[in-house]
Amino acid sequence: MAEWFKARAWKACVGLYPTGSSNLPLSASLLDPPPSQAHPSDMPLAEPILKELGQLLGLERVLTAQEDLIPYSFDGTAALREMPGCVVFPKTTQEVAQLLQLANHHRIPVVTRGSGTGLSGGSVPSPNAIVLCLVQMNRILELDQANLTLLAEAGATTQAISDATTAAGLFYPPDPGSMKISTIGGNVAENSGGLRGLKYGVTRNYVMGLEVVLPNGEILWTGNKCVKDVAGYSLKDLFVGSEGTLGIITQVLLRLIPKPASKKTMVATFAEMDQAAEAVSAIIAAPIIPCTLEFLDRITICCVEDYAKIGLPLDCEALLLMETDGHPAVVAEEAAHMEQICRAKGSTDVRVARDDIDAALLASARRSAFSALARVAPTTILEDATVPRSELAKMIRFIQEIAKKFNLRIGTFGHMGDGNLHPTCLTDERNPEEMHRVELAFKEIFAEAVRLGGTITGEHGIGIAKKSFLPDFAGNAQMRVLRELRRTLDPNQILNPGKMFDLA
Ligand SMILES: Cc1cc2nc3c(=O)[nH]c(=O)nc-3n(C[C@H](O)[C@H](O)[C@H](O)COP(=O)(O)OP(=O)(O)OC[C@H]3O[C@@H](n4cnc5c(N)ncnc54)[C@H](O)[C@@H]3O)c2cc1C
């Protein structure tokens, strides 16, 4: 286990554990002042609390057996795991509210979980926490053609939302690589991006309203179907990206847009990294904003080809996946222009998809990048250092130098069009000496990203993995406001304690 991850994880998690029995009826017990006695972190969830949870949801929706809890002890982040006290599966907002009242009363940590695909440790349990998993709240409640909105429960998968939208001839653009299983609640809580972020933006740009259960069990609605609404602070924007620390999102109202009439997909390969970076700059300066402008480096290309057998050339340093969508005439013109730019910048091979099947095959070069890299080594640490587009070539070169300096295998791919890179270290968490080098390497990578005017995370969030970098990045004034907001909304610190930042 990587101590540098673990150490960051739980130092703030003291004094938040169950205080034992409550035989009062749930509603009455919740009105009482909370017990003052705090329990040590290694104390399991008390039987009476498990009994209360069972009475609330039914025993079949409360997991307590060790073997049942193991799948909920980690998320998509390498080298982080912790056993929860139990896992509960509410089916309604009212149940979520009652669960939070109970947890707040007993000061039990609650870790909200969608599908657990997060890459910063956000849904890794605090020790003995209640993991509140929303996957059974997965209904699509309404698709409103007149207002171009979709209302869904938070546990609906991104794919289900995309499918329902497509079936109505409309378009929901955010497409995280995990969309087949990630939930819309998780997407909102992380403000997830995706391959279409360059042209269409990220999840936040499509959230019109949210139903949120606050830590004390109050249910709050923020936002509505109006295109314009400036009444009060924009609270929905506070909950977008809040990583399960301020409230539990139970319903999401999303903005939909018309479906683009056509799309063209192409792949260009380059003998040198700088040629690819220059092609990206020239495409944007053209000005063309493709819906997808993704990048793979040599290590990633080789792993993808070995895994997916797409027919990618293995003798190149960089690959760009480009997609343009919209009116067919505009798409044809933009595609021809992008091809011309890539060739002018030195691309030796530009492959344009012949049809939808070919397009899906080319796009799979990028979509399978993470899985392809993950096969190569026991531990895959994927980060998302992000820089302004103009600094991309510098940042990619820096990552390559760092890999050499620390003798590590780092494959890099990512959203070239929006400066969001995924340096991915292929390592082995059982080797503490190598993990120490990984830690040092990423420290330098984040410092360089910030020095170039970028950020420590473009889309994966802070969670546990990036927690130690936030104070320096955000500065004192911002940290003070962040802490005050969290104390105000969650005075007993039950929601995702120890994540994102410490309150002390
Ligand atoms: C293969 C792969 C590809 C990926 N590609 C992308 C990508 O392209 N872009 C991108 O941005 N991310 C990507 N991710 C990261 C991840 O999929 C996203 O962060 C996703 O939004 C997480 O959704 P989830 O349902 O799995 O949430 P979880 O991992 O379960 O939770 C994530 C965080 O959100 C909180 N949370 C979850 N649901 C709620 C809720 N209803 N209310 C309040 N808080 C909640 C959790 O407490 C946790 O802090 C990828 C991950 C993998 C494994």
The ligand as an SDF file (V2000), in Angstrom:
LIG
                    3D

 53 58  0  0  0  0  0  0  0  0999 V2000
  -11.8910    4.1320  -17.5370 C   0  0  0  0  0  0  0  0  0  0  0  0
  -12.2410    5.4500  -16.9230 C   0  0  0  0  0  0  0  0  0  0  0  0
  -12.3890    6.5410  -17.7480 C   0  0  0  0  0  0  0  0  0  0  0  0
  -12.7090    7.7920  -17.1970 C   0  0  0  0  0  0  0  0  0  0  0  0
  -12.8580    8.8510  -18.0390 N   0  0  0  0  0  0  0  0  0  0  0  0
  -13.1740   10.0530  -17.5320 C   0  0  0  0  0  0  0  0  0  0  0  0
  -13.3200   11.1880  -18.4010 C   0  0  0  0  0  0  0  0  0  0  0  0
  -13.1810   11.0930  -19.6140 O   0  0  0  0  0  0  0  0  0  0  0  0
  -13.6350   12.3780  -17.8320 N   0  0  0  0  0  0  0  0  0  0  0  0
  -13.8050   12.5170  -16.4830 C   0  0  0  0  0  0  0  0  0  0  0  0
  -14.0840   13.6270  -16.0330 O   0  0  0  0  0  0  0  0  0  0  0  0
  -13.6730   11.4530  -15.6460 N   0  0  0  0  0  0  0  0  0  0  0  0
  -13.3740   10.2420  -16.1220 C   0  0  0  0  0  0  0  0  0  0  0  0
  -13.2340    9.1700  -15.2830 N   0  0  0  0  0  0  0  0  0  0  0  0
  -13.4400    9.3660  -13.8260 C   0  0  0  0  0  0  0  0  0  0  0  0
  -14.8670    8.9970  -13.3210 C   0  0  0  0  0  0  0  0  0  0  0  0
  -15.4740    8.0600  -14.1670 O   0  0  0  0  0  0  0  0  0  0  0  0
  -15.7520   10.2250  -13.1730 C   0  0  0  0  0  0  0  0  0  0  0  0
  -15.2540   11.0500  -12.1360 O   0  0  0  0  0  0  0  0  0  0  0  0
  -17.2280    9.8870  -12.8990 C   0  0  0  0  0  0  0  0  0  0  0  0
  -18.0000   11.0660  -12.9490 O   0  0  0  0  0  0  0  0  0  0  0  0
  -17.4550    9.2100  -11.5630 C   0  0  0  0  0  0  0  0  0  0  0  0
  -18.7960    8.7120  -11.5440 O   0  0  0  0  0  0  0  0  0  0  0  0
  -19.2100    7.5580  -10.5430 P   0  0  0  0  0  0  0  0  0  0  0  0
  -20.6740    7.3570  -10.6440 O   0  0  0  0  0  0  0  0  0  0  0  0
  -18.3770    6.3730  -10.7460 O   0  0  0  0  0  0  0  0  0  0  0  0
  -18.8710    8.2680   -9.1470 O   0  0  0  0  0  0  0  0  0  0  0  0
  -18.0510    7.6850   -7.9190 P   0  0  0  0  0  0  0  0  0  0  0  0
  -16.6840    7.3200   -8.3140 O   0  0  0  0  0  0  0  0  0  0  0  0
  -18.8670    6.6860   -7.2070 O   0  0  0  0  0  0  0  0  0  0  0  0
  -17.9830    9.0080   -7.0050 O   0  0  0  0  0  0  0  0  0  0  0  0
  -17.1760   10.0850   -7.3900 C   0  0  0  0  0  0  0  0  0  0  0  0
  -17.3160   11.2170   -6.3520 C   0  0  0  0  0  0  0  0  0  0  0  0
  -18.6200   11.7770   -6.4210 O   0  0  0  0  0  0  0  0  0  0  0  0
  -19.3050   11.6390   -5.1760 C   0  0  0  0  0  0  0  0  0  0  0  0
  -20.6720   11.2950   -5.5430 N   0  0  0  0  0  0  0  0  0  0  0  0
  -21.0890   10.2670   -6.3470 C   0  0  0  0  0  0  0  0  0  0  0  0
  -22.4100   10.3240   -6.5020 N   0  0  0  0  0  0  0  0  0  0  0  0
  -22.8450   11.4020   -5.7870 C   0  0  0  0  0  0  0  0  0  0  0  0
  -24.1180   11.9720   -5.5510 C   0  0  0  0  0  0  0  0  0  0  0  0
  -25.2180   11.4590   -6.0920 N   0  0  0  0  0  0  0  0  0  0  0  0
  -24.1920   13.0560   -4.7490 N   0  0  0  0  0  0  0  0  0  0  0  0
  -23.0810   13.5960   -4.1950 C   0  0  0  0  0  0  0  0  0  0  0  0
  -21.8470   13.0970   -4.3790 N   0  0  0  0  0  0  0  0  0  0  0  0
  -21.7400   12.0150   -5.1700 C   0  0  0  0  0  0  0  0  0  0  0  0
  -18.5520   10.5530   -4.4270 C   0  0  0  0  0  0  0  0  0  0  0  0
  -18.6690   10.7300   -3.0240 O   0  0  0  0  0  0  0  0  0  0  0  0
  -17.1400   10.7690   -4.9100 C   0  0  0  0  0  0  0  0  0  0  0  0
  -16.5480   11.8220   -4.1880 O   0  0  0  0  0  0  0  0  0  0  0  0
  -12.8890    7.9170  -15.7990 C   0  0  0  0  0  0  0  0  0  0  0  0
  -12.7490    6.8030  -14.9770 C   0  0  0  0  0  0  0  0  0  0  0  0
  -12.4220    5.5840  -15.5240 C   0  0  0  0  0  0  0  0  0  0  0  0
  -12.2920    4.4050  -14.6000 C   0  0  0  0  0  0  0  0  0  0  0  0
  1  2  1  0
  2  3  1  0
  2 52  2  0
  3  4  2  0
  4  5  1  0
  4 50  1  0
  5  6  2  0
  6  7  1  0
  6 13  1  0
  7  8  2  0
  7  9  1  0
  9 10  1  0
 10 11  2  0
 10 12  1  0
 12 13  2  0
 13 14  1  0
 14 15  1  0
 14 50  1  0
 15 16  1  0
 16 17  1  0
 16 18  1  0
 18 19  1  0
 18 20  1  0
 20 21  1  0
 20 22  1  0
 22 23  1  0
 23 24  1  0
 24 25  2  0
 24 26  1  0
 24 27  1  0
 27 28  1  0
 28 29  2  0
 28 30  1  0
 28 31  1  0
 31 32  1  0
 32 33  1  0
 33 34  1  0
 33 48  1  0
 34 35  1  0
 35 36  1  0
 35 46  1  0
 36 37  1  0
 36 45  1  0
 37 38  2  0
 38 39  1  0
 39 40  1  0
 39 45  2  0
 40 41  1  0
 40 42  2  0
 42 43  1  0
 43 44  2  0
 44 45  1  0
 46 47  1  0
 46 48  1  0
 48 49  1  0
 50 51  2  0
 51 52  1  0
 52 53  1  0
M  END
$$$$
